[in-house]
Amino acid sequence: MCSGGCAKCLGITLIPLAVLCTLANILLFFPGGKVVNNNEHITDEVWYFGGMLGSGVLMIFPALVFLGLKNNDCCGCCGNESCGKRFAMFTSIIFAAVGLLGAGYCFIVSAVALNRGPKCNDGINWDYPFENGNYLSNDTMWAVCKSPENIIPWNLTLFSLLLIMSGIQVVLCAIQVVNGLIGTICGDCTCCGCCGGNGAI
């Protein structure tokens, strides 16, 4: 597959992932699917906006850049007219790095949130009753949280989804870094000589 076509496929995949991560982060503001009366009762990691900022907003820009690479100048470098395609592929590496940082941020925030557990009311006050992820393998401990109702499966599901989706984004952006390097050196597909095309570099 041509480097531009590959980048377009990555961009098409990243956009729905970014939207889903944003939605997951928004849902986390409603513990157990309910509106809270006090924002301090929301788990701290939700306010770090890992899904909305890291895997959402910061991922949209690389995705749009990747989508546009297919339509950039193809054989300019080989015809010595311009180096639009190669420059575009080089630029995509920078945007892929931004995507890596954003997705990595979301991944770390989600992992910390899963390990720490949700903030809940244990019948006395609002706190974090779990530590070091001990509740993950022992669901009998979930009874410690009296409210919000179903807060543990709610947070566990959404933060797990964010962890998985941001991990996929990291892999896709890493692929584009490699793809961008190939596109920068060789140009796109068979347009350039070093990739088996007709022109010479």
Phi, psi and chi 1 to 4 in degrees:
 res  aa     phi    psi   chi1   chi2   chi3   chi4
   1 MET       -  140.4  178.3 -177.0  -71.2      -
   2 CYS   -61.6  150.7  -58.8      -      -      -
   3 SER   -62.8  -36.3   54.8      -      -      -
   4 GLY   -67.5  -39.9      -      -      -      -
   5 GLY   -66.8  -38.1      -      -      -      -
   6 CYS   -62.8  -44.6  177.1      -      -      -
   7 ALA   -61.5  -38.7      -      -      -      -
   8 LYS   -63.1  -41.5 -177.5  177.0 -179.1  179.7
   9 CYS   -62.1  -40.6  -69.4      -      -      -
  10 LEU   -64.6  -41.5  -64.9  175.7      -      -
  11 GLY   -63.3  -41.3      -      -      -      -
  12 ILE   -62.4  -35.4  -69.4  173.2      -      -
  13 THR   -75.8  -36.7  -53.3      -      -      -
  14 LEU   -69.5  -34.4  -75.1  171.8      -      -
  15 ILE   -61.8  -52.3  -72.3 -179.3      -      -
  16 PRO   -62.7  -32.8   19.0  -31.0      -      -
  17 LEU   -64.1  -40.9  -74.3  173.8      -      -
  18 ALA   -63.9  -41.2      -      -      -      -
  19 VAL   -64.7  -44.3  172.5      -      -      -
  20 LEU   -65.2  -38.7  -70.5  173.8      -      -
  21 CYS   -64.4  -40.6  -75.2      -      -      -
  22 THR   -63.0  -44.8  -58.8      -      -      -
  23 LEU   -63.6  -40.3  -69.8  175.3      -      -
  24 ALA   -62.9  -41.3      -      -      -      -
  25 ASN   -64.7  -40.1 -160.0  150.4      -      -
  26 ILE   -63.5  -42.8  -68.2  173.8      -      -
  27 LEU   -63.3  -28.7  -71.2  173.7      -      -
  28 LEU   -67.1  -17.7  -75.8  166.0      -      -
  29 PHE   -77.2   -2.7  -77.9   99.9      -      -
  30 PHE  -122.5   77.0  -56.6   92.9      -      -
  31 PRO   -52.5  125.4  -23.4   34.2      -      -
  32 GLY    68.0   13.4      -      -      -      -
  33 GLY    81.2   16.6      -      -      -      -
  34 LYS  -124.8  153.6  -62.0  177.3  176.6   62.4
  35 VAL   -79.2  130.8  178.0      -      -      -
  36 VAL   -92.7  150.6  -65.9      -      -      -
  37 ASN   -82.1  -23.5  -62.7  -37.1      -      -
  38 ASN  -130.3  121.9 -170.9  -21.6      -      -
  39 ASN   -63.0  -20.1  -73.1  -21.3      -      -
  40 GLU   -70.4  -12.2  -66.9 -177.0   -2.1      -
  41 HIS   -86.6   -0.3  -64.5  166.9      -      -
  42 ILE   -89.9  137.2  -63.2  176.1      -      -
  43 THR   -53.8  134.2  -57.8      -      -      -
  44 ASP   -54.9  -41.6  -71.0  -13.5      -      -
  45 GLU   -62.7  -21.6  -74.7   75.9   17.2      -
  46 VAL   -64.8  -35.3  177.5      -      -      -
  47 TRP   -75.8   -6.7  -66.5  101.1      -      -
  48 TYR   -81.5   -7.4  -64.1  162.3      -      -
  49 PHE    53.5   42.4  -60.5  107.0      -      -
  50 GLY   -60.2  -43.0      -      -      -      -
  51 GLY   -77.2  -39.1      -      -      -      -
  52 MET   -76.9  -43.9  -65.4  176.4   67.1      -
  53 LEU   -91.1  -57.1  179.4   60.9      -      -
  54 GLY   -64.0  -59.8      -      -      -      -
  55 SER   -93.6   -0.1  -74.6      -      -      -
  56 GLY  -105.1  -84.7      -      -      -      -
  57 VAL   -60.2  -47.9  174.7      -      -      -
  58 LEU   -68.4  -15.6  -73.2 -179.9      -      -
  59 MET   -92.0  -22.1 -164.9   56.5   62.0      -
  60 ILE   -65.0  -42.0  -69.5  -64.5      -      -
  61 PHE   -62.3  -49.8  -63.3  109.7      -      -
  62 PRO   -60.1  -40.3  -24.1   34.2      -      -
  63 ALA   -59.8  -43.9      -      -      -      -
  64 LEU   -66.9  -37.4  -66.8  177.1      -      -
  65 VAL   -64.0  -43.9  169.8      -      -      -
  66 PHE   -61.9  -39.7  -60.8  165.7      -      -
  67 LEU   -63.9  -33.6  -75.4  173.1      -      -
  68 GLY   -82.2  -11.8      -      -      -      -
  69 LEU   -64.6  -32.9  -72.5  175.8      -      -
  70 LYS   -61.7  -28.8 -177.6   66.1  176.2  176.8
  71 ASN   -95.9    2.1  -60.3  -38.7      -      -
  72 ASN   -76.0  166.6  -84.0  -56.6      -      -
  73 ASP   -50.8  130.2  167.3   57.0      -      -
  74 CYS   -93.7  -56.9 -177.2      -      -      -
  75 CYS  -109.9   17.8  -62.4      -      -      -
  76 GLY   -57.9  -42.9      -      -      -      -
  77 CYS   -63.7  -39.2  -76.6      -      -      -
  78 CYS   -72.9  -28.4  -60.2      -      -      -
  79 GLY   -92.5    5.6      -      -      -      -
  80 ASN    57.4   27.8  -64.5  -40.4      -      -
  81 GLU   -95.2  -39.8  -63.7  175.3    0.0      -
  82 SER  -163.4  166.5   70.8      -      -      -
  83 CYS  -116.8   36.7  -73.2      -      -      -
  84 GLY   -58.6  -44.2      -      -      -      -
  85 LYS   -66.4  -45.9 -173.2   63.5 -179.0  179.4
  86 ARG   -65.6  -40.8  -68.8  175.9 -174.9 -129.4
  87 PHE   -64.6  -39.8  180.0   75.0      -      -
  88 ALA   -62.8  -41.3      -      -      -      -
  89 MET   -67.3  -37.1  -66.7  -55.9  -65.6      -
  90 PHE   -65.3  -41.6  174.6   75.2      -      -
  91 THR   -62.6  -35.5  -57.0      -      -      -
  92 SER   -63.0  -28.0   76.4      -      -      -
  93 ILE   -64.7  -40.7  -61.2  174.4      -      -
  94 ILE   -64.4  -44.9  -61.2  174.7      -      -
  95 PHE   -67.7  -33.8  -80.2   92.7      -      -
  96 ALA   -64.4  -36.1      -      -      -      -
  97 ALA   -65.6  -38.5      -      -      -      -
  98 VAL   -62.7  -43.6  172.4      -      -      -
  99 GLY   -61.8  -39.6      -      -      -      -
 100 LEU   -60.9  -43.2  -85.0  170.8      -      -
 101 LEU   -64.7  -44.2  -69.7  175.1      -      -
 102 GLY   -64.0  -48.1      -      -      -      -
 103 ALA   -66.9  -37.5      -      -      -      -
 104 GLY   -63.1  -39.6      -      -      -      -
 105 TYR   -61.4  -46.6  171.9   70.9      -      -
 106 CYS   -62.7  -40.8 -179.5      -      -      -
 107 PHE   -60.8  -46.0 -172.7   90.0      -      -
 108 ILE   -66.4  -45.0  -67.0  172.6      -      -
 109 VAL   -60.0  -43.2  169.9      -      -      -
 110 SER   -65.5  -41.4  -59.6      -      -      -
 111 ALA   -63.7  -42.3      -      -      -      -
 112 VAL   -64.3  -42.2  170.4      -      -      -
 113 ALA   -63.4  -41.3      -      -      -      -
 114 LEU   -66.6  -38.8  -72.0  171.1      -      -
 115 ASN   -70.2  -37.6 -176.7   66.1      -      -
 116 ARG   -79.5  -33.6 -170.5 -177.9 -171.9 -170.2
 117 GLY    87.1  169.0      -      -      -      -
 118 PRO   -80.9  158.5   32.6  -37.3      -      -
 119 LYS   -82.1  130.4  177.4 -175.9  -76.4 -172.0
 120 CYS  -150.0  170.8   64.7      -      -      -
 121 ASN   -92.0  117.1 -172.3  -15.5      -      -
 122 ASP   -91.4   12.7   58.4    7.7      -      -
 123 GLY   102.1  -16.8      -      -      -      -
 124 ILE  -116.7  -51.5  -59.9  175.7      -      -
 125 ASN  -152.6  175.8   53.8   27.3      -      -
 126 TRP   -91.3  121.3  -71.7   81.8      -      -
 127 ASP  -158.5 -175.7 -157.2   -4.5      -      -
 128 TYR  -106.3   96.2  -65.2   89.5      -      -
 129 PRO   -75.6  -11.2   29.1  -34.9      -      -
 130 PHE  -108.2  163.1  -49.3  112.9      -      -
 131 GLU  -149.8  145.0   57.1 -177.6   22.4      -
 132 ASN    53.5   33.4  -62.0  -36.1      -      -
 133 GLY    65.5   22.0      -      -      -      -
 134 ASN   -65.3  -20.2   56.6   -2.9      -      -
 135 TYR   -79.8  -16.0   72.5  101.7      -      -
 136 LEU   -66.9  -34.9  -64.9  172.4      -      -
 137 SER  -103.6    3.1   58.5      -      -      -
 138 ASN  -139.0   88.0 -174.2    3.7      -      -
 139 ASP   -72.7   -7.7   57.2    5.1      -      -
 140 THR   -69.5  -21.6   58.1      -      -      -
 141 MET   -73.9  -16.3  -61.5  179.5   64.8      -
 142 TRP   -62.2  -23.3  -65.4    9.8      -      -
 143 ALA   -65.2  -14.4      -      -      -      -
 144 VAL   -61.4  -36.0  173.1      -      -      -
 145 CYS   -81.7  112.7  -74.5      -      -      -
 146 LYS   -83.8  -33.7  -52.7  -58.4 -179.8 -176.1
 147 SER  -157.4  156.5   64.9      -      -      -
 148 PRO   -65.3  154.7  -16.3   30.4      -      -
 149 GLU   -65.4  135.1 -172.6  178.0   -3.7      -
 150 ASN    62.3   24.6  -62.0  -40.3      -      -
 151 ILE   -64.9  -35.2  179.9   59.7      -      -
 152 ILE   -69.8  -53.5  -63.5  177.5      -      -
 153 PRO   -62.4  -31.2   18.1  -30.4      -      -
 154 TRP   -62.9  -54.8 -177.1  -94.5      -      -
 155 ASN   -65.9  -39.5  -89.6   34.3      -      -
 156 LEU   -62.2  -44.4 -173.4   59.0      -      -
 157 THR   -65.8  -49.5  -60.9      -      -      -
 158 LEU   -69.5  -42.1  -67.9  173.5      -      -
 159 PHE   -70.1  -31.6  -86.8  119.1      -      -
 160 SER   -66.0  -41.3  -66.3      -      -      -
 161 LEU   -62.5  -42.2  -73.2  173.1      -      -
 162 LEU   -63.6  -39.6  -76.0  174.0      -      -
 163 LEU   -62.6  -46.3 -172.5   74.3      -      -
 164 ILE   -66.9  -48.5  -66.3  170.3      -      -
 165 MET   -66.6  -39.1  -69.4 -171.2  -70.3      -
 166 SER   -68.3  -32.9   60.6      -      -      -
 167 GLY   -63.8  -41.0      -      -      -      -
 168 ILE   -63.6  -41.5  -65.8  173.8      -      -
 169 GLN   -61.8  -39.7  -71.1  175.9  -30.5      -
 170 VAL   -59.3  -45.7  166.8      -      -      -
 171 VAL   -63.2  -44.4  172.2      -      -      -
 172 LEU   -64.2  -41.1  -66.0  178.0      -      -
 173 CYS   -68.3  -35.7  -73.7      -      -      -
 174 ALA   -64.9  -38.2      -      -      -      -
 175 ILE   -62.2  -40.0  -69.7  174.1      -      -
 176 GLN   -69.1  -29.9  178.5   52.8   30.9      -
 177 VAL   -61.0  -46.5  169.1      -      -      -
 178 VAL   -66.5  -44.7  175.9      -      -      -
 179 ASN   -61.5  -39.8 -177.0   51.1      -      -
 180 GLY   -65.6  -39.1      -      -      -      -
 181 LEU   -63.4  -42.9  -74.7  171.7      -      -
 182 ILE   -63.4  -43.3  -65.6  173.2      -      -
 183 GLY   -65.9  -33.8      -      -      -      -
 184 THR   -69.9  -40.4  -59.9      -      -      -
 185 ILE   -79.1  -45.8  -63.6  171.9      -      -
 186 CYS  -102.6  -11.5  -66.5      -      -      -
 187 GLY    83.3 -163.9      -      -      -      -
 188 ASP  -101.0  123.3 -171.0   44.4      -      -
 189 CYS    54.5 -124.0 -161.3      -      -      -
 190 THR  -100.9   16.9   57.4      -      -      -
 191 CYS   -71.8  -24.8  -68.2      -      -      -
 192 CYS  -115.6  153.5  -68.4      -      -      -
 193 GLY   -59.1  -39.9      -      -      -      -
 194 CYS   -69.2  -14.6   75.3      -      -      -
 195 CYS  -101.7   12.2  -66.9      -      -      -
 196 GLY    95.2   15.8      -      -      -      -
 197 GLY   -88.3 -164.3      -      -      -      -
 198 ASN   -89.1  -27.7  -62.9  -37.6      -      -
 199 GLY   -83.8  168.7      -      -      -      -
 200 ALA  -118.1  146.2      -      -      -      -
 201 ILE   -92.4      -  -61.2  176.5      -      -
